[in-house]
Each structure stands twice: as structure tokens, then as C-alpha cells.
Amino acid sequence: MTNTADPVPDNEKQQDDGEDISRLAKGGRTNFFGFLLRLAARLPFLFIAGRYYGPEALGRFAYAILIIELAAQLATLGLRRGLAEQLSRTERPHIHVVLDGLLVSALASALMAAILIALPQIMFPNSQINGLDRWLPLIIFCIAGSDIALAALAYRYDIASTVRARAIIEPWTISIAAGALYFYSTRDGLLIAYALSMVAALLASIIPLVRSYGLPTGWRPRPLALIDLARQNIPLAAADAAEWGSRRLDLAILGIFVSPAVVGIYYVAQQIASLPQKLKTSFDPILGPVITRNLEEGKLREIAQQVSQVGFWIIAAQAGVALALAIPGEAVMGLVGPDYVGGTGAMALLLIAEVVAATAVVSESVLVYVARHRNLLLSLAMLAVQAVLSFAFIYLFDYWGYGPLFQAAGVALALSLALAFASLTKAVLLSKILGAAVNGWRWALVWATAVAAVIGWAATQFLPEWAELALGIPAILGVYGLIIWHRGFGEADRKLFRKKQDG
């Protein structure tokens, strides 16, 4: 049967592709601003938790939150990225689809919460259960609900709500609450502050969701459709959990071998190193709708171009942040307290891991739609590599007579190597599927890194510690950014990132 529809002119196709890249660039600018806000808010929390509550209380908090957030990750059932696909393929009112997602996530959250309430020792394996500890899993509803609401907003290119909820309200709430609750309880203050921050983030997600999608009319739950939705999203949910778990498995394994105080030191290093991670994970909501629409239209080469371009933006931004935090690493960790300086090596390796992981993350943003099961197998293989290397390094350092802080660095090294494996394998798989190269590497990264490293080394050698932070970090970022802007970015990149192009 002959297709009589008029072909889309090439200039219109180019315009659509340009609009997609422009949306991604605008989302990148917004999310980089959100990263700066999150950085400004996260450091006060680490300072308060580290200096006032101490490593042991912080370690107890870290392990409990590890379990809670894993349960919440599973309870989203992959809808953080899968929701965009659902919305792009339905003729139902979008608010009905979103409510279906929130309902099925709430049911999964109830299951997860029930298990942890019945077995609180999973959250607190090395300490007694006190007071409200048992009821902490109720926060799973808030975390999962907020994630899905923000994913729905991102489908409509509303990234500002994510920045507001995740980079302003959530971190500032936990920082302020932790400071105030210190006078109430040094044991439970951090956990209560965390619960308050998650409730605040949920409210900051639901209010703009209602404003954007409106109130539902005529919605009825569809039990069979909900079951089918959960079944379809199992590979996606498992891949999300594997990617999330790769950033938590190190802490979980380390907690088996070392004291809560060392876990607390590693947690601080992990929190500082995870700040650049927000630069890439925050692209997921804006990248998802662009990819799903292009997949529907069969634009595979365009997807490869978009993934490569976004991959370079993320790698460039993360490498700059990693240099700025790792070179004056002792001064950065010392901000939290003198007890935490020993975690500098682990922090540097974790920052390297975030840069290495960028290619895997942007590749996975497409693979979850075109090769879910193969992507899941690669994610599980990555976790296996990480686990084996982590145990191997811990035993080796112990055999060689090195202390627990060296074992912590070994766990961070295992994570870096596992993420390198994931980046290579997932990029190769995606290139084969799309029939086009997927590569975010540009040689300007080498020159920018080399010059910034020299500037940073000079700052650590000739400046006092306070000046390393006040002058050294801006100098590293400034020099690095100038080289990337002029040598790494092409004219198209520069036009996209100039604010006047917002339209």
C-alpha cells in the first residue's frame, strides 16, 4: 500500500532536531544552576552532621537511609524514566496516567514499608531500635511519590520544579532541621531531619504537578492495567535499582567490615563526590521525552548525536567539578571536621568514578527503551564486578596491613573500575543498535584538565587552607571552564548555552 502522506521537508526535520538539542541545553543550564544550589545547601548539612553529631551517629544515619532509599527506588517501579514512554503512547488524559503511576507506586511503597517496619534490624544492623526508628520506612511513600511527580513535570519540560524540590527545598530543610534537632536528640536528630526534608520535597513536587496537569476528572483505577504497567516496568525498575545500587553497594559492603565511624567518614566522602552525579541524573527527565519521541519517529542517528552531545556536556561539567573538589580534597573534607580528612583518598576516587560513569548513564537513557533486558544484564554484570573487586581490595589491604581508611579507598577504586566497564560495554551496545557512534569524548578535556590541575597544585602548595577553598576552587573552575568553552565547545554548543537562545 502506497503511503500518500507528504514527506516531512529536511529543513523541518533539522528544525525539530535543533529544538530537541535546544531543550536539552536549556535543561542543562537549569540543572547546573540547581547543582550550585544543591552544593550550597549540602555542605551546611555535612558540616552540622559531621562536627556536631559525629562520625558514629552519621554512620548509623547513612546505613538506615541506604536501605530506605533502596526500597523507595524499587517502589518507583522504573516510572522515573518509564513514565515518559507511557505518556507518549497514550490517548488517555495524561493526569490519569500519572495517577495510575502514583497509585501503583504507592502499593509497592506499602509493601516495602511493611517489610522494613516488621524487620527494622535491616536498617539498623549494629545498633538498638529506639523510639520512632521502626516507623522511618513510611518516608518511602514520600520519596517514590515525589520522584514520579517530578518525572511527570519533566515530560512537559518543567525542570525548574525538580531544581526547586531537590536542590533548594530538600537540602535546605534537612540542613536547618538537623541544626535545630541537635538540641533535641543527637541520636535521632538526623533521621527526623531527613524525614522532614522528604515530606517537604513531596509537597514541592505535588503542588506544581496539580498546577501543570490539573485536577483529575473521571479517573478510575484500572487494576489490570496497573498490574500490566508494573510487569512491563520490571526490567526498567531493575536497571534503575542496579544503577542506583552501584552508588550504594560500596557503603553496604564497607559497613560489613568496618566500624560505624569509618562508615560515617566514607559517607561524607560519598556525599561530596555525589554532587557532580546530580549533573547527569538530572538530565534523565529532560532526555527521556526527547528520546521517546525520536524513537517513535525512527530517528536513530539523531538520538546517537543527542546522546553524544549530552554525554560531552556531562563529562565536561563533572570533570571540572571533580578537579575543583579533589585537588584541595583535604581542605574540603576538613570543612566537615578534622576526623574526616582521612577519607580524602576515597573522595578523590569517587569523584573519578562519577566522571567515568557519565557515558554509561547517557547510553542507558536510550538502552532502557530499545534493549531493556540486555541493558539490565550489563548493569547486573557491573554490580558483580564491583562486588568482587570490593571484597578483593578489602582483603588485600587488610593482608598488607593497611587500616580501614585504605579499605574504604579500595572500595571506591572498585566502583571506578566497575563503572568504566559499564560505560564501555553500554556505549558499544548502543552504537550497534543505533548504527552510529556514541562517544562523548573530546580532546579539549585533556588540555583543560592538565591546565586546571597545574593551577590546583599551585594553590595547594602556596596558599593556606582557607585560600585553597576561597581562591583555589574558583581558579580551577574558571581556567577549566574557559578552555572547555573555547576549545571544547563548537559554535553550535556555545549558541545553545547562551541564555538569549531560551526563546
NORMOLIN-V156132 format. One record per backbone hydrogen bond with DSSP energy under -0.5 kcal/mol. NH is the residue of the N-H (numbers start at 1). CO is the residue of the C=O. If there is no record, write none. Layout:
((NH;CO) (NH;CO))
//
This chain:
((4;2) (13;9) (14;10) (15;11) (16;12) (17;13) (18;14) (19;15) (20;16) (21;17) (22;18) (23;19) (24;20) (25;21) (26;22) (27;23) (28;24) (29;25) (30;26) (31;27) (32;28) (33;29) (34;30) (35;31) (36;32) (37;33) (38;34) (39;35) (40;36) (41;37) (42;38) (43;39) (44;40) (45;41) (46;42) (47;43) (48;44) (49;45) (50;46) (51;47) (52;48) (53;48) (54;49) (57;53) (58;54) (59;55) (60;56) (61;57) (62;58) (63;59) (64;60) (65;61) (66;62) (67;63) (68;64) (69;65) (70;66) (71;67) (72;68) (73;69) (74;70) (75;71) (76;72) (76;73) (77;74) (78;73) (79;76) (81;78) (82;78) (83;79) (84;81) (85;81) (86;82) (87;83) (88;84) (89;85) (89;86) (90;87) (96;93) (97;93) (98;94) (99;95) (100;96) (101;97) (102;98) (103;99) (104;100) (105;101) (106;102) (107;103) (108;104) (109;105) (110;106) (111;107) (112;108) (113;109) (114;110) (115;111) (116;112) (117;113) (118;114) (119;115) (120;117) (122;119) (123;120) (124;120) (127;124) (130;128) (133;130) (134;131) (135;132) (136;133) (138;135) (139;136) (140;137) (141;138) (142;138) (143;139) (144;140) (145;141) (146;142) (147;143) (148;144) (149;145) (150;146) (151;147) (152;148) (153;149) (154;150) (155;151) (156;152) (156;153) (157;154) (158;153) (159;157) (163;159) (164;160) (165;161) (166;162) (167;162) (167;163) (168;163) (168;164) (169;164) (170;165) (172;168) (173;169) (174;170) (175;171) (176;172) (177;173) (178;174) (179;175) (180;176) (181;177) (182;178) (183;180) (184;181) (185;181) (189;185) (192;188) (193;189) (194;190) (195;191) (196;192) (197;193) (198;194) (199;195) (200;196) (201;197) (202;198) (203;199) (204;200) (205;201) (205;202) (206;202) (207;203) (209;205) (210;206) (211;207) (212;208) (213;209) (214;210) (223;221) (226;222) (227;223) (228;224) (229;225) (230;226) (231;227) (232;228) (233;229) (234;231) (237;233) (238;234) (239;235) (240;236) (241;237) (242;238) (243;239) (244;240) (245;241) (246;242) (247;243) (247;244) (248;245) (249;245) (252;248) (253;249) (254;250) (255;251) (256;252) (256;253) (257;253) (257;254) (258;254) (263;259) (264;260) (265;261) (266;262) (267;263) (268;264) (269;265) (270;266) (271;267) (272;268) (273;269) (274;270) (275;272) (276;273) (278;274) (278;275) (279;276) (280;276) (280;277) (281;277) (282;278) (283;280) (284;280) (284;281) (286;282) (287;283) (288;284) (289;285) (290;286) (291;287) (292;288) (293;289) (294;290) (295;291) (296;292) (297;293) (298;295) (299;294) (300;298) (303;299) (304;300) (305;301) (306;302) (307;303) (308;304) (309;305) (310;306) (311;307) (312;308) (313;309) (314;310) (315;311) (316;312) (317;313) (318;314) (319;315) (320;316) (321;317) (322;318) (323;319) (324;320) (325;321) (326;322) (327;323) (329;326) (332;328) (333;329) (334;330) (335;331) (335;332) (336;332) (336;333) (337;333) (340;337) (341;338) (343;340) (344;341) (347;343) (348;344) (349;345) (350;346) (351;347) (352;348) (353;349) (354;350) (355;351) (356;352) (357;353) (358;354) (358;355) (359;356) (361;357) (362;358) (363;359) (364;360) (365;361) (366;363) (367;363) (368;364) (369;366) (370;366) (371;367) (375;371) (376;372) (377;373) (378;374) (379;375) (380;376) (381;377) (382;378) (383;379) (384;380) (385;381) (386;382) (387;383) (388;384) (389;385) (390;386) (391;387) (392;388) (393;389) (394;390) (395;391) (396;392) (397;393) (398;394) (399;395) (400;396) (401;398) (402;397) (406;403) (407;403) (408;404) (409;405) (410;406) (411;407) (412;408) (413;409) (414;410) (415;411) (416;412) (417;413) (418;414) (419;415) (420;416) (421;417) (422;418) (423;419) (424;420) (425;421) (426;422) (427;423) (428;424) (429;425) (430;426) (431;427) (432;428) (433;429) (434;430) (435;431) (436;431) (439;437) (445;442) (446;443) (447;443) (448;444) (449;445) (450;446) (451;447) (452;448) (453;449) (454;450) (455;451) (456;452) (457;453) (458;454) (459;455) (460;456) (461;457) (462;458) (463;459) (468;464) (469;465) (470;466) (471;467) (472;467) (473;468) (475;471) (476;472) (477;473) (478;474) (479;475) (480;476) (481;477) (482;478) (483;479) (484;480) (485;481) (486;482) (487;483) (488;483) (488;484) (489;484) (494;490) (495;491) (496;492) (497;493) (498;494) (498;495) (499;497) (501;498) (502;499) (503;500))
//
